[in-house]
Amino acid sequence: MDEQEFSNSSIQESLLHYKEGLGYFSEQMPDVASKYQAFTEACFHPGKLSAKEKQMIALGISLYAQDEYCIIYHVNGCLEQGASREEILEAIAVTGAFGGGGTMSQAVTLVEECLMELSGDNLTS
């Protein structure tokens, strides 16, 4: 397995790890987990803001918080909602303007890996 294949598999493994952890938590705390999931699902339904815009906001917050699982999850959410690479990069730039170096370090490493793997895009632009 070359370095790129390892990098790609680690993104998918992280998504799986999060989903498995959430499932395990849900088994142990079904009442809390179901309410939390219902709340977050409601928050991401389209309203005055589209689901794509909400995913991009969540990505920005995830970058600012440097929460790697959420970064991966919300890059995936942005792509699933039809966000382009350019839209994601603009959201990163705005977050970077506010969040500085920590935001940018996650953006130029983890987000780029996610975009390459999750969108199937091996191009840098």
C-alpha positions as CSV (number, residue, x, y, z in Angstrom):
1,M,0.0,0.0,0.0
2,D,1.5,3.3,-1.1
3,E,1.3,6.5,1.0
4,Q,-1.7,7.8,-1.0
5,E,-3.7,4.6,-0.6
6,F,-3.0,4.6,3.1
7,S,-4.1,8.3,3.3
8,N,-7.3,7.5,1.4
9,S,-8.2,4.5,3.5
10,S,-7.6,6.4,6.7
11,I,-10.4,8.9,5.7
12,Q,-12.9,6.1,5.1
13,E,-11.7,4.4,8.3
14,S,-12.3,7.6,10.3
15,L,-15.8,7.9,9.0
16,L,-16.5,4.2,9.8
17,H,-14.9,4.7,13.3
18,Y,-17.2,7.6,14.0
19,K,-20.3,5.8,12.9
20,E,-19.3,2.7,14.9
21,G,-18.7,4.8,18.0
22,L,-22.1,6.6,17.5
23,G,-23.8,3.2,17.2
24,Y,-22.1,1.9,20.4
25,F,-23.1,5.1,22.2
26,S,-26.7,4.8,20.9
27,E,-26.9,1.2,22.3
28,Q,-25.8,2.4,25.7
29,M,-27.8,5.7,25.8
30,P,-30.7,5.2,23.4
31,D,-32.8,8.0,24.7
32,V,-30.1,10.6,24.7
33,A,-28.7,9.4,21.3
34,S,-32.1,9.5,19.6
35,K,-32.8,13.0,20.9
36,Y,-29.4,14.2,19.8
37,Q,-29.7,12.7,16.4
38,A,-33.2,14.1,15.9
39,F,-31.9,17.6,16.9
40,T,-28.9,17.5,14.6
41,E,-31.0,16.1,11.7
42,A,-33.5,19.0,12.2
43,C,-30.7,21.5,12.2
44,F,-29.4,20.3,8.9
45,H,-32.8,20.3,7.1
46,P,-33.1,23.0,4.4
47,G,-34.8,26.1,5.6
48,K,-33.9,29.7,4.9
49,L,-30.4,28.2,4.4
50,S,-29.9,25.3,2.1
51,A,-28.5,21.9,3.4
52,K,-25.3,22.7,1.5
53,E,-24.9,26.1,3.2
54,K,-25.5,24.4,6.6
55,Q,-22.8,21.8,5.9
56,M,-20.4,24.5,4.8
57,I,-21.0,26.4,8.1
58,A,-20.5,23.1,10.0
59,L,-17.2,22.5,8.1
60,G,-16.0,26.0,9.1
61,I,-16.8,25.5,12.7
62,S,-15.2,22.0,12.6
63,L,-12.0,23.5,11.2
64,Y,-12.0,26.3,13.8
65,A,-12.5,23.7,16.6
66,Q,-9.9,21.4,14.9
67,D,-12.2,18.5,15.3
68,E,-10.8,16.0,12.8
69,Y,-13.8,13.6,12.9
70,C,-16.2,16.5,12.2
71,I,-14.0,17.9,9.5
72,I,-14.1,14.6,7.7
73,Y,-17.8,14.2,8.3
74,H,-18.7,17.7,7.1
75,V,-16.4,17.6,4.0
76,N,-18.3,14.5,3.1
77,G,-21.6,16.3,3.9
78,C,-20.6,19.3,1.7
79,L,-19.8,17.0,-1.2
80,E,-23.0,15.0,-0.7
81,Q,-25.0,18.3,-0.9
82,G,-23.3,19.3,-4.1
83,A,-20.7,21.7,-2.9
84,S,-17.8,22.2,-5.4
85,R,-14.2,22.2,-4.5
86,E,-14.1,25.9,-5.1
87,E,-17.1,26.5,-2.7
88,I,-15.4,24.4,0.0
89,L,-12.1,26.3,-0.5
90,E,-13.9,29.6,-0.1
91,A,-15.5,28.5,3.1
92,I,-12.0,27.4,4.3
93,A,-10.6,30.8,3.4
94,V,-13.2,32.6,5.4
95,T,-12.7,30.3,8.4
96,G,-8.9,30.7,8.0
97,A,-9.3,34.5,8.1
98,F,-10.9,34.1,11.5
99,G,-9.2,31.0,12.8
100,G,-5.6,31.5,11.6
101,G,-2.9,28.9,11.4
102,G,-4.8,26.1,13.1
103,T,-7.6,26.3,10.6
104,M,-5.3,26.5,7.7
105,S,-3.1,23.6,8.8
106,Q,-6.2,21.3,8.9
107,A,-7.5,22.7,5.6
108,V,-4.3,22.2,3.6
109,T,-3.9,18.6,5.0
110,L,-7.0,16.8,6.2
111,V,-9.5,18.7,4.0
112,E,-7.4,18.2,0.9
113,E,-7.2,14.4,1.7
114,C,-10.9,14.3,2.2
115,L,-11.6,16.1,-1.1
116,M,-9.3,13.8,-3.0
117,E,-10.8,10.6,-1.6
118,L,-14.4,11.5,-1.0
119,S,-15.0,13.3,-4.4
120,G,-12.7,10.9,-6.4
121,D,-10.9,14.1,-7.5
122,N,-7.2,13.6,-7.7
123,L,-6.6,17.0,-9.2
124,T,-5.5,19.9,-7.1
125,S,-7.8,22.4,-8.6
